Amino acid sequence: MRRIDQPGDLKRYYQDQGVVDTYMQRRTGQPLNGILHRGQVRFLNRVLASRRPRVVLEIACGPGRLTAEMRGVQLGVAVDASPAMLESAKHRLNGSTSRWTFLRTDAFVLPFRSEAFDVVYTLRFLRHFQAADRQRLYGEIRRVLRPGALLILDALNRDVSLPYRLRHGVEKYHIYDALYRQREIEAELQTAGFRVAETEGILKHASLQRSLNRFRRLRMGRLAALLIGVLEHFPSRQPSTWMIVGEKI
């Protein structure tokens, strides 16, 4: 399979029903992915609680992995290009007290007026595009954010992710990921018109945590999750993933 890194190809990939049906299991089912998911949820909810935004936009909401766990959102708009993903997200939020509207749209041409949102967050999305397309997306996101509003995103640490991928075969990674050193993602955001206000690492000891994740194969998933979670309390300068808050300049 060739690498998927073009907007049209990515859109078609995430519209595949098989991808939709297995998405939540792949992102939260294993102990390691579950720790990452919960860390992202905690980070997002903490930032939202401190900021108290009136209107929030989630781009590429998928099946509502994050949407369903956001707290204190007064008015939320969740967008995705995949109808099947949106239907899954709506089902997951059934009965939620949060005020979310779901909309199928292209993130490159957001159907909103300028300066409409207080916060935009998007995970596992921007990093799938090549540099020129990322800058197009940043520009559109910046357009719909109010002055001083926030963009929250994730970024993969090249010094952690690349050696792992090389050892296990880069051909296994069909979806393109931009990999960064911290100063590189900060420079990219600065160029796009955002000041980095906060950065937090998740999966702080990825090599050891991946080894512990193998315990699940011995039906010791709970122990693996416990140990992986304990390691998150120990600081590290080289986490696998950064959560980043950028403020519109």
Steps between C-alpha positions, in 0.01 A plus 500: 500500500636842409532771760185704555577869539272685256172662610283298260664170590472566873134589460428176319693297757299629794173452315564126476249321723762252621719785624201658674395173668845426643611854584411509870651159568826597331523833682393393850497119517862429587639616838754732335246666272256525788753692709565734207128553447433578866798734514369693201152520653640632830712758323214626284255520790754683716562762232129540429424537872766768544392688188121461525441546127155586377530336157728202423582339167632145469648419159510137385291376792490146358266275701493741794796352687575836660169679443311267733740570787523878483356675805368853541456574130224760471466477124703255293525432128660173393591460134623211289509413131372145559123448534558162665732653760244771576222246545718305739580818694133595528421154633778526756370834628140388529360652819801726557431827681760681291366709216670356193407548136643258241581612151649332196749737341847544354746640755682686224188714440319534832144631458520746788538874522835643600581526874211271596672271754676529834679163474576261215641158580600222264703188572641242258413726207737782418803275527370274219559770236809624323638842596319706233163349586565548872557870440172521307322339793668729753389798295138389496505419871655837577229670295216353710670568836448821691809706591678332790298180455658155522595219266567169677675223307733204540844435354721192486857513629731400215779387736264246656271403212745471212740245660202286600357511149832418342540196726152369432472595132391841373294324231250408773409867539276564202369833627761775483603667826710812528766437766656788690754613749341739746662811357378402152131478589529824696659672198229360271226640722677834527518521121127422485418785738480323836700552819564178691341558840530150649651160420452173685652160426305174501647150499808636668696173497372350177764232449439342840126560479481321165677203657250495785218517246594149387367364830155518342593198288532304824155617610660747737355815347397653830850462641645650183268800523588549866875494441482716187292751695744507792784589264305806384564654844876505440629795294678461169651730241409267214130408507348320205224758450463869577173672567539861397296814559556775244358848549397699194735795466 
